[in-house]
Amino acid sequence: MKNKYSLGIYEKGSKAEIIKLIDSVWGKSIAHKSAACWVWKFDDNPHNPPQGPRIMLLRHLENVVGLMSTFSVSLKIGKEIHTALWTVDFMVHPDHRGRAPRVVRKLMKEQYILVGTPNEDSYRLSQKMGWRNCCDMITYINIVNIGNVLKNKLSFFPVANLASVVWKYIKRSIYLLSGFSGDSTLSLVEVSDFGDEMDKFWEEVAGDYQNIVIRNKKYLKWRFIDSPNKKYKIFLAKKNNKISGYMVFRCQKKDNLRYGYIVDFLTKANDEISLNFLLSNVVSRLISEKVDLITCLISQHNKVQQRMLFKNGFLFRKKCLTVISSATTFANYIPVALAENKWFITMGDSDLDM
């Protein structure tokens, strides 16, 4: 019976089998989305190591019955640059449960840094197998139209309408009491692509961050311009014709509400002026597009980011995910990797918005 199972690395000819497995475990909708972005996310990822995408497959006889997929990024840890594998899909067909640890162990033997944001079941398994917590991810929430939000939850519309009026005064008061002034020398530019100037901007801000996915032109273009499943909008903040920050965002209708998502951004770590400028302009744009809620998912310890989000109406927050890493591949970096205030991660870093 043992010999009927084998572990191996993904090859391009296996895509159809993998999509079939995803369909059988998670359903047609997810399988369709996975198929649509598979080549972009894995096969054509410009950050792949020379061997190609690192995806572990569990086979029973000749059939794919288990999967642990990763997409590659370049990760800055301190002053060093490493290829990192961001874990994505982890599944074993119900008829073959109990084999999951074998797939994880196979991946952990890879000579790359492993990072992921697992669900509850995968998190429990990863902890037993020696993975370490890196940081928590917090969703900051700006309720734009509390009337619509409450109408979606309540059947008594007068309460929702009254709450909407009161809510506007509360948010306006918070903005006025924040006492923060902007910078009239900043200008806003909306772009449809990332140019060469992004490489210079990245070089200027990289030193402010200990652990961060490298956000140069190559990465940003692959992640947000070439993405086949999502269409993003991009704002640049400029001062004296030089980039001082960027922000990536989009809209989506979900559960009878219209959501705005701030997917990614970057400024110098303590540049509250540029961050406030970008946030206020993105929030204004999303409000003009009739969103009911705006969310921003980020790692939690930058006080400037927290303060600017609060000032711009993100009054609520909740812990959503824990970022973890493989203890074996992080062995030489554990003191840095486990320092939660040393990570900068956004929604755009993982596969949560792919």
Backbone hydrogen bonds, N-H to C=O, Kabsch-Sander energy under -0.5 kcal/mol:
donor,donor_aa,acceptor,acceptor_aa,energy
4,K,1,M,-1.3
5,Y,2,K,-1.8
6,S,59,R,-2.1
8,G,57,L,-2.2
10,Y,55,I,-2.5
14,S,11,E,-2.8
15,K,12,K,-1.4
18,I,14,S,-2.1
19,I,15,K,-2.5
20,K,16,A,-1.8
21,L,17,E,-1.9
22,I,18,I,-2.6
23,D,19,I,-2.4
24,S,20,K,-2.0
25,V,21,L,-1.9
26,W,22,I,-3.2
27,G,22,I,-0.8
27,G,23,D,-1.2
31,A,27,G,-1.9
32,H,28,K,-2.7
33,K,29,S,-2.0
34,S,30,I,-2.7
35,A,31,A,-2.4
36,A,32,H,-1.9
37,C,33,K,-1.3
38,W,34,S,-0.8
41,K,37,C,-3.0
42,F,38,W,-2.7
43,D,38,W,-0.8
44,D,39,V,-3.6
45,N,42,F,-1.0
48,N,45,N,-1.6
52,G,49,P,-2.4
55,I,53,P,-1.0
56,M,68,M,-2.5
57,L,8,G,-2.9
58,L,66,G,-2.2
59,R,6,S,-3.1
59,R,57,L,-0.5
60,H,63,N,-2.7
61,L,4,K,-3.7
61,L,59,R,-0.6
62,E,60,H,-0.5
63,N,60,H,-2.2
65,V,58,L,-3.1
65,V,63,N,-0.6
66,G,58,L,-1.6
67,L,91,M,-2.9
68,M,56,M,-2.1
69,S,89,D,-2.5
71,F,86,W,-2.0
73,V,84,A,-2.3
75,L,73,V,-0.6
75,L,82,H,-3.4
76,K,212,I,-3.1
77,I,75,L,-0.6
77,I,80,E,-2.6
78,G,76,K,-0.5
78,G,210,Q,-2.1
80,E,77,I,-2.1
82,H,75,L,-2.5
84,A,73,V,-3.0
84,A,82,H,-0.5
85,L,113,I,-3.4
86,W,71,F,-3.0
86,W,84,A,-0.6
87,T,85,L,-0.7
87,T,115,V,-3.0
88,V,69,S,-3.3
91,M,67,L,-2.5
93,H,65,V,-3.3
96,H,93,H,-2.8
97,R,94,P,-1.0
99,R,96,H,-1.1
102,R,99,R,-0.9
103,V,99,R,-1.0
103,V,100,A,-0.7
104,V,100,A,-1.8
105,R,101,P,-2.7
106,K,102,R,-1.9
107,L,103,V,-1.9
108,M,104,V,-2.5
109,K,105,R,-0.8
109,K,106,K,-0.7
110,E,107,L,-1.9
112,Y,110,E,-1.4
113,I,83,T,-1.3
115,V,85,L,-2.5
116,G,324,I,-2.0
123,Y,119,N,-2.6
124,R,120,E,-2.1
125,L,121,D,-1.8
126,S,122,S,-2.6
127,Q,123,Y,-2.2
128,K,124,R,-1.6
129,M,125,L,-1.2
130,G,127,Q,-1.3
131,W,126,S,-2.6
132,R,325,S,-3.0
134,C,323,V,-3.6
135,C,323,V,-1.1
137,M,321,L,-3.2
138,I,298,I,-3.1
139,T,318,K,-2.9
140,Y,138,I,-0.6
140,Y,296,C,-2.8
141,I,316,F,-3.0
142,N,294,I,-3.1
143,I,141,I,-0.6
144,V,142,N,-0.9
144,V,292,D,-1.7
145,N,292,D,-1.9
146,I,144,V,-0.6
149,V,145,N,-1.9
150,L,146,I,-2.7
151,K,147,G,-2.4
152,N,148,N,-1.6
153,K,149,V,-0.6
153,K,150,L,-0.9
154,L,150,L,-3.8
157,F,155,S,-1.0
159,V,156,F,-0.8
160,A,156,F,-1.0
161,N,157,F,-2.3
162,L,158,P,-2.3
163,A,159,V,-2.4
164,S,160,A,-1.7
165,V,161,N,-1.3
166,V,162,L,-2.1
167,W,163,A,-2.6
168,K,164,S,-1.4
169,Y,165,V,-1.1
170,I,166,V,-2.0
171,K,167,W,-2.4
172,R,168,K,-2.0
173,S,169,Y,-2.2
174,I,170,I,-2.1
175,Y,171,K,-2.0
176,L,172,R,-2.1
177,L,173,S,-2.4
178,S,174,I,-1.0
179,G,176,L,-0.8
186,L,183,D,-1.5
187,S,238,K,-2.6
189,V,236,L,-2.3
191,V,189,V,-0.5
191,V,234,I,-1.8
195,G,193,D,-0.5
198,M,195,G,-1.8
199,D,196,D,-1.4
200,K,196,D,-0.8
201,F,197,E,-2.1
202,W,198,M,-2.6
203,E,199,D,-2.0
204,E,200,K,-1.6
205,V,201,F,-1.6
206,A,202,W,-2.4
208,D,205,V,-2.1
209,Y,206,A,-1.8
211,N,342,K,-2.4
212,I,76,K,-1.9
212,I,210,Q,-0.5
213,V,344,F,-0.5
214,I,74,S,-2.8
216,N,214,I,-0.6
220,L,216,N,-2.6
221,K,217,K,-2.7
222,W,218,K,-1.9
223,R,219,Y,-3.1
224,F,220,L,-2.5
225,I,220,L,-0.7
225,I,221,K,-1.4
226,D,221,K,-2.3
232,Y,224,F,-0.5
232,Y,230,K,-0.5
233,K,249,F,-2.9
234,I,191,V,-0.7
235,F,247,M,-2.5
236,L,189,V,-3.0
237,A,245,G,-2.9
238,K,187,S,-2.6
239,K,242,K,-2.9
240,N,185,T,-0.6
242,K,239,K,-1.5
244,S,237,A,-3.2
245,G,237,A,-1.1
246,Y,266,L,-1.7
247,M,235,F,-2.2
248,V,264,D,-3.3
249,F,233,K,-2.3
250,R,261,Y,-1.7
252,Q,259,Y,-2.3
254,K,257,L,-3.3
257,L,254,K,-1.8
259,Y,252,Q,-3.4
259,Y,257,L,-0.6
260,G,293,L,-2.6
261,Y,250,R,-2.9
262,I,295,T,-2.7
263,V,248,V,-1.9
263,V,261,Y,-0.9
264,D,248,V,-1.5
266,L,246,Y,-1.9
268,K,244,S,-0.6
271,D,268,K,-2.0
272,E,270,N,-1.7
275,L,271,D,-1.8
276,N,272,E,-2.5
277,F,273,I,-2.2
278,L,274,S,-2.4
279,L,275,L,-2.9
280,S,276,N,-2.8
281,N,277,F,-1.7
282,V,278,L,-2.8
283,V,279,L,-2.9
284,S,280,S,-2.0
285,R,281,N,-2.2
286,L,282,V,-2.8
287,I,283,V,-2.5
288,S,284,S,-2.1
289,E,285,R,-1.0
290,K,287,I,-1.9
291,V,286,L,-1.6
292,D,258,R,-3.7
293,L,258,R,-1.5
294,I,142,N,-2.2
295,T,260,G,-2.5
296,C,140,Y,-2.0
297,L,262,I,-0.7
298,I,138,I,-2.2
298,I,296,C,-0.6
299,S,345,I,-1.9
300,Q,136,D,-1.0
303,K,301,H,-0.8
306,Q,302,N,-2.0
307,R,303,K,-2.6
308,M,304,V,-2.5
309,L,305,Q,-2.3
310,F,306,Q,-2.2
311,K,307,R,-2.3
312,N,308,M,-1.5
313,G,310,F,-1.8
314,F,309,L,-2.6
315,L,141,I,-0.5
315,L,313,G,-1.7
316,F,141,I,-1.6
318,K,139,T,-1.7
320,C,137,M,-2.9
321,L,137,M,-1.2
323,V,135,C,-3.3
324,I,116,G,-2.7
325,S,132,R,-2.4
326,S,114,L,-1.4
330,F,326,S,-1.5
331,A,328,T,-1.0
333,Y,330,F,-2.5
334,I,330,F,-0.8
334,I,331,A,-0.5
336,V,333,Y,-0.6
337,A,333,Y,-3.5
338,L,334,I,-2.4
339,A,336,V,-1.3
340,E,338,L,-1.0
342,K,339,A,-2.1
343,W,340,E,-1.2
344,F,211,N,-2.1
347,M,297,L,-1.2
348,G,263,V,-2.4
349,D,346,T,-1.4
350,S,346,T,-0.7
350,S,347,M,-0.6
354,M,351,D,-1.5
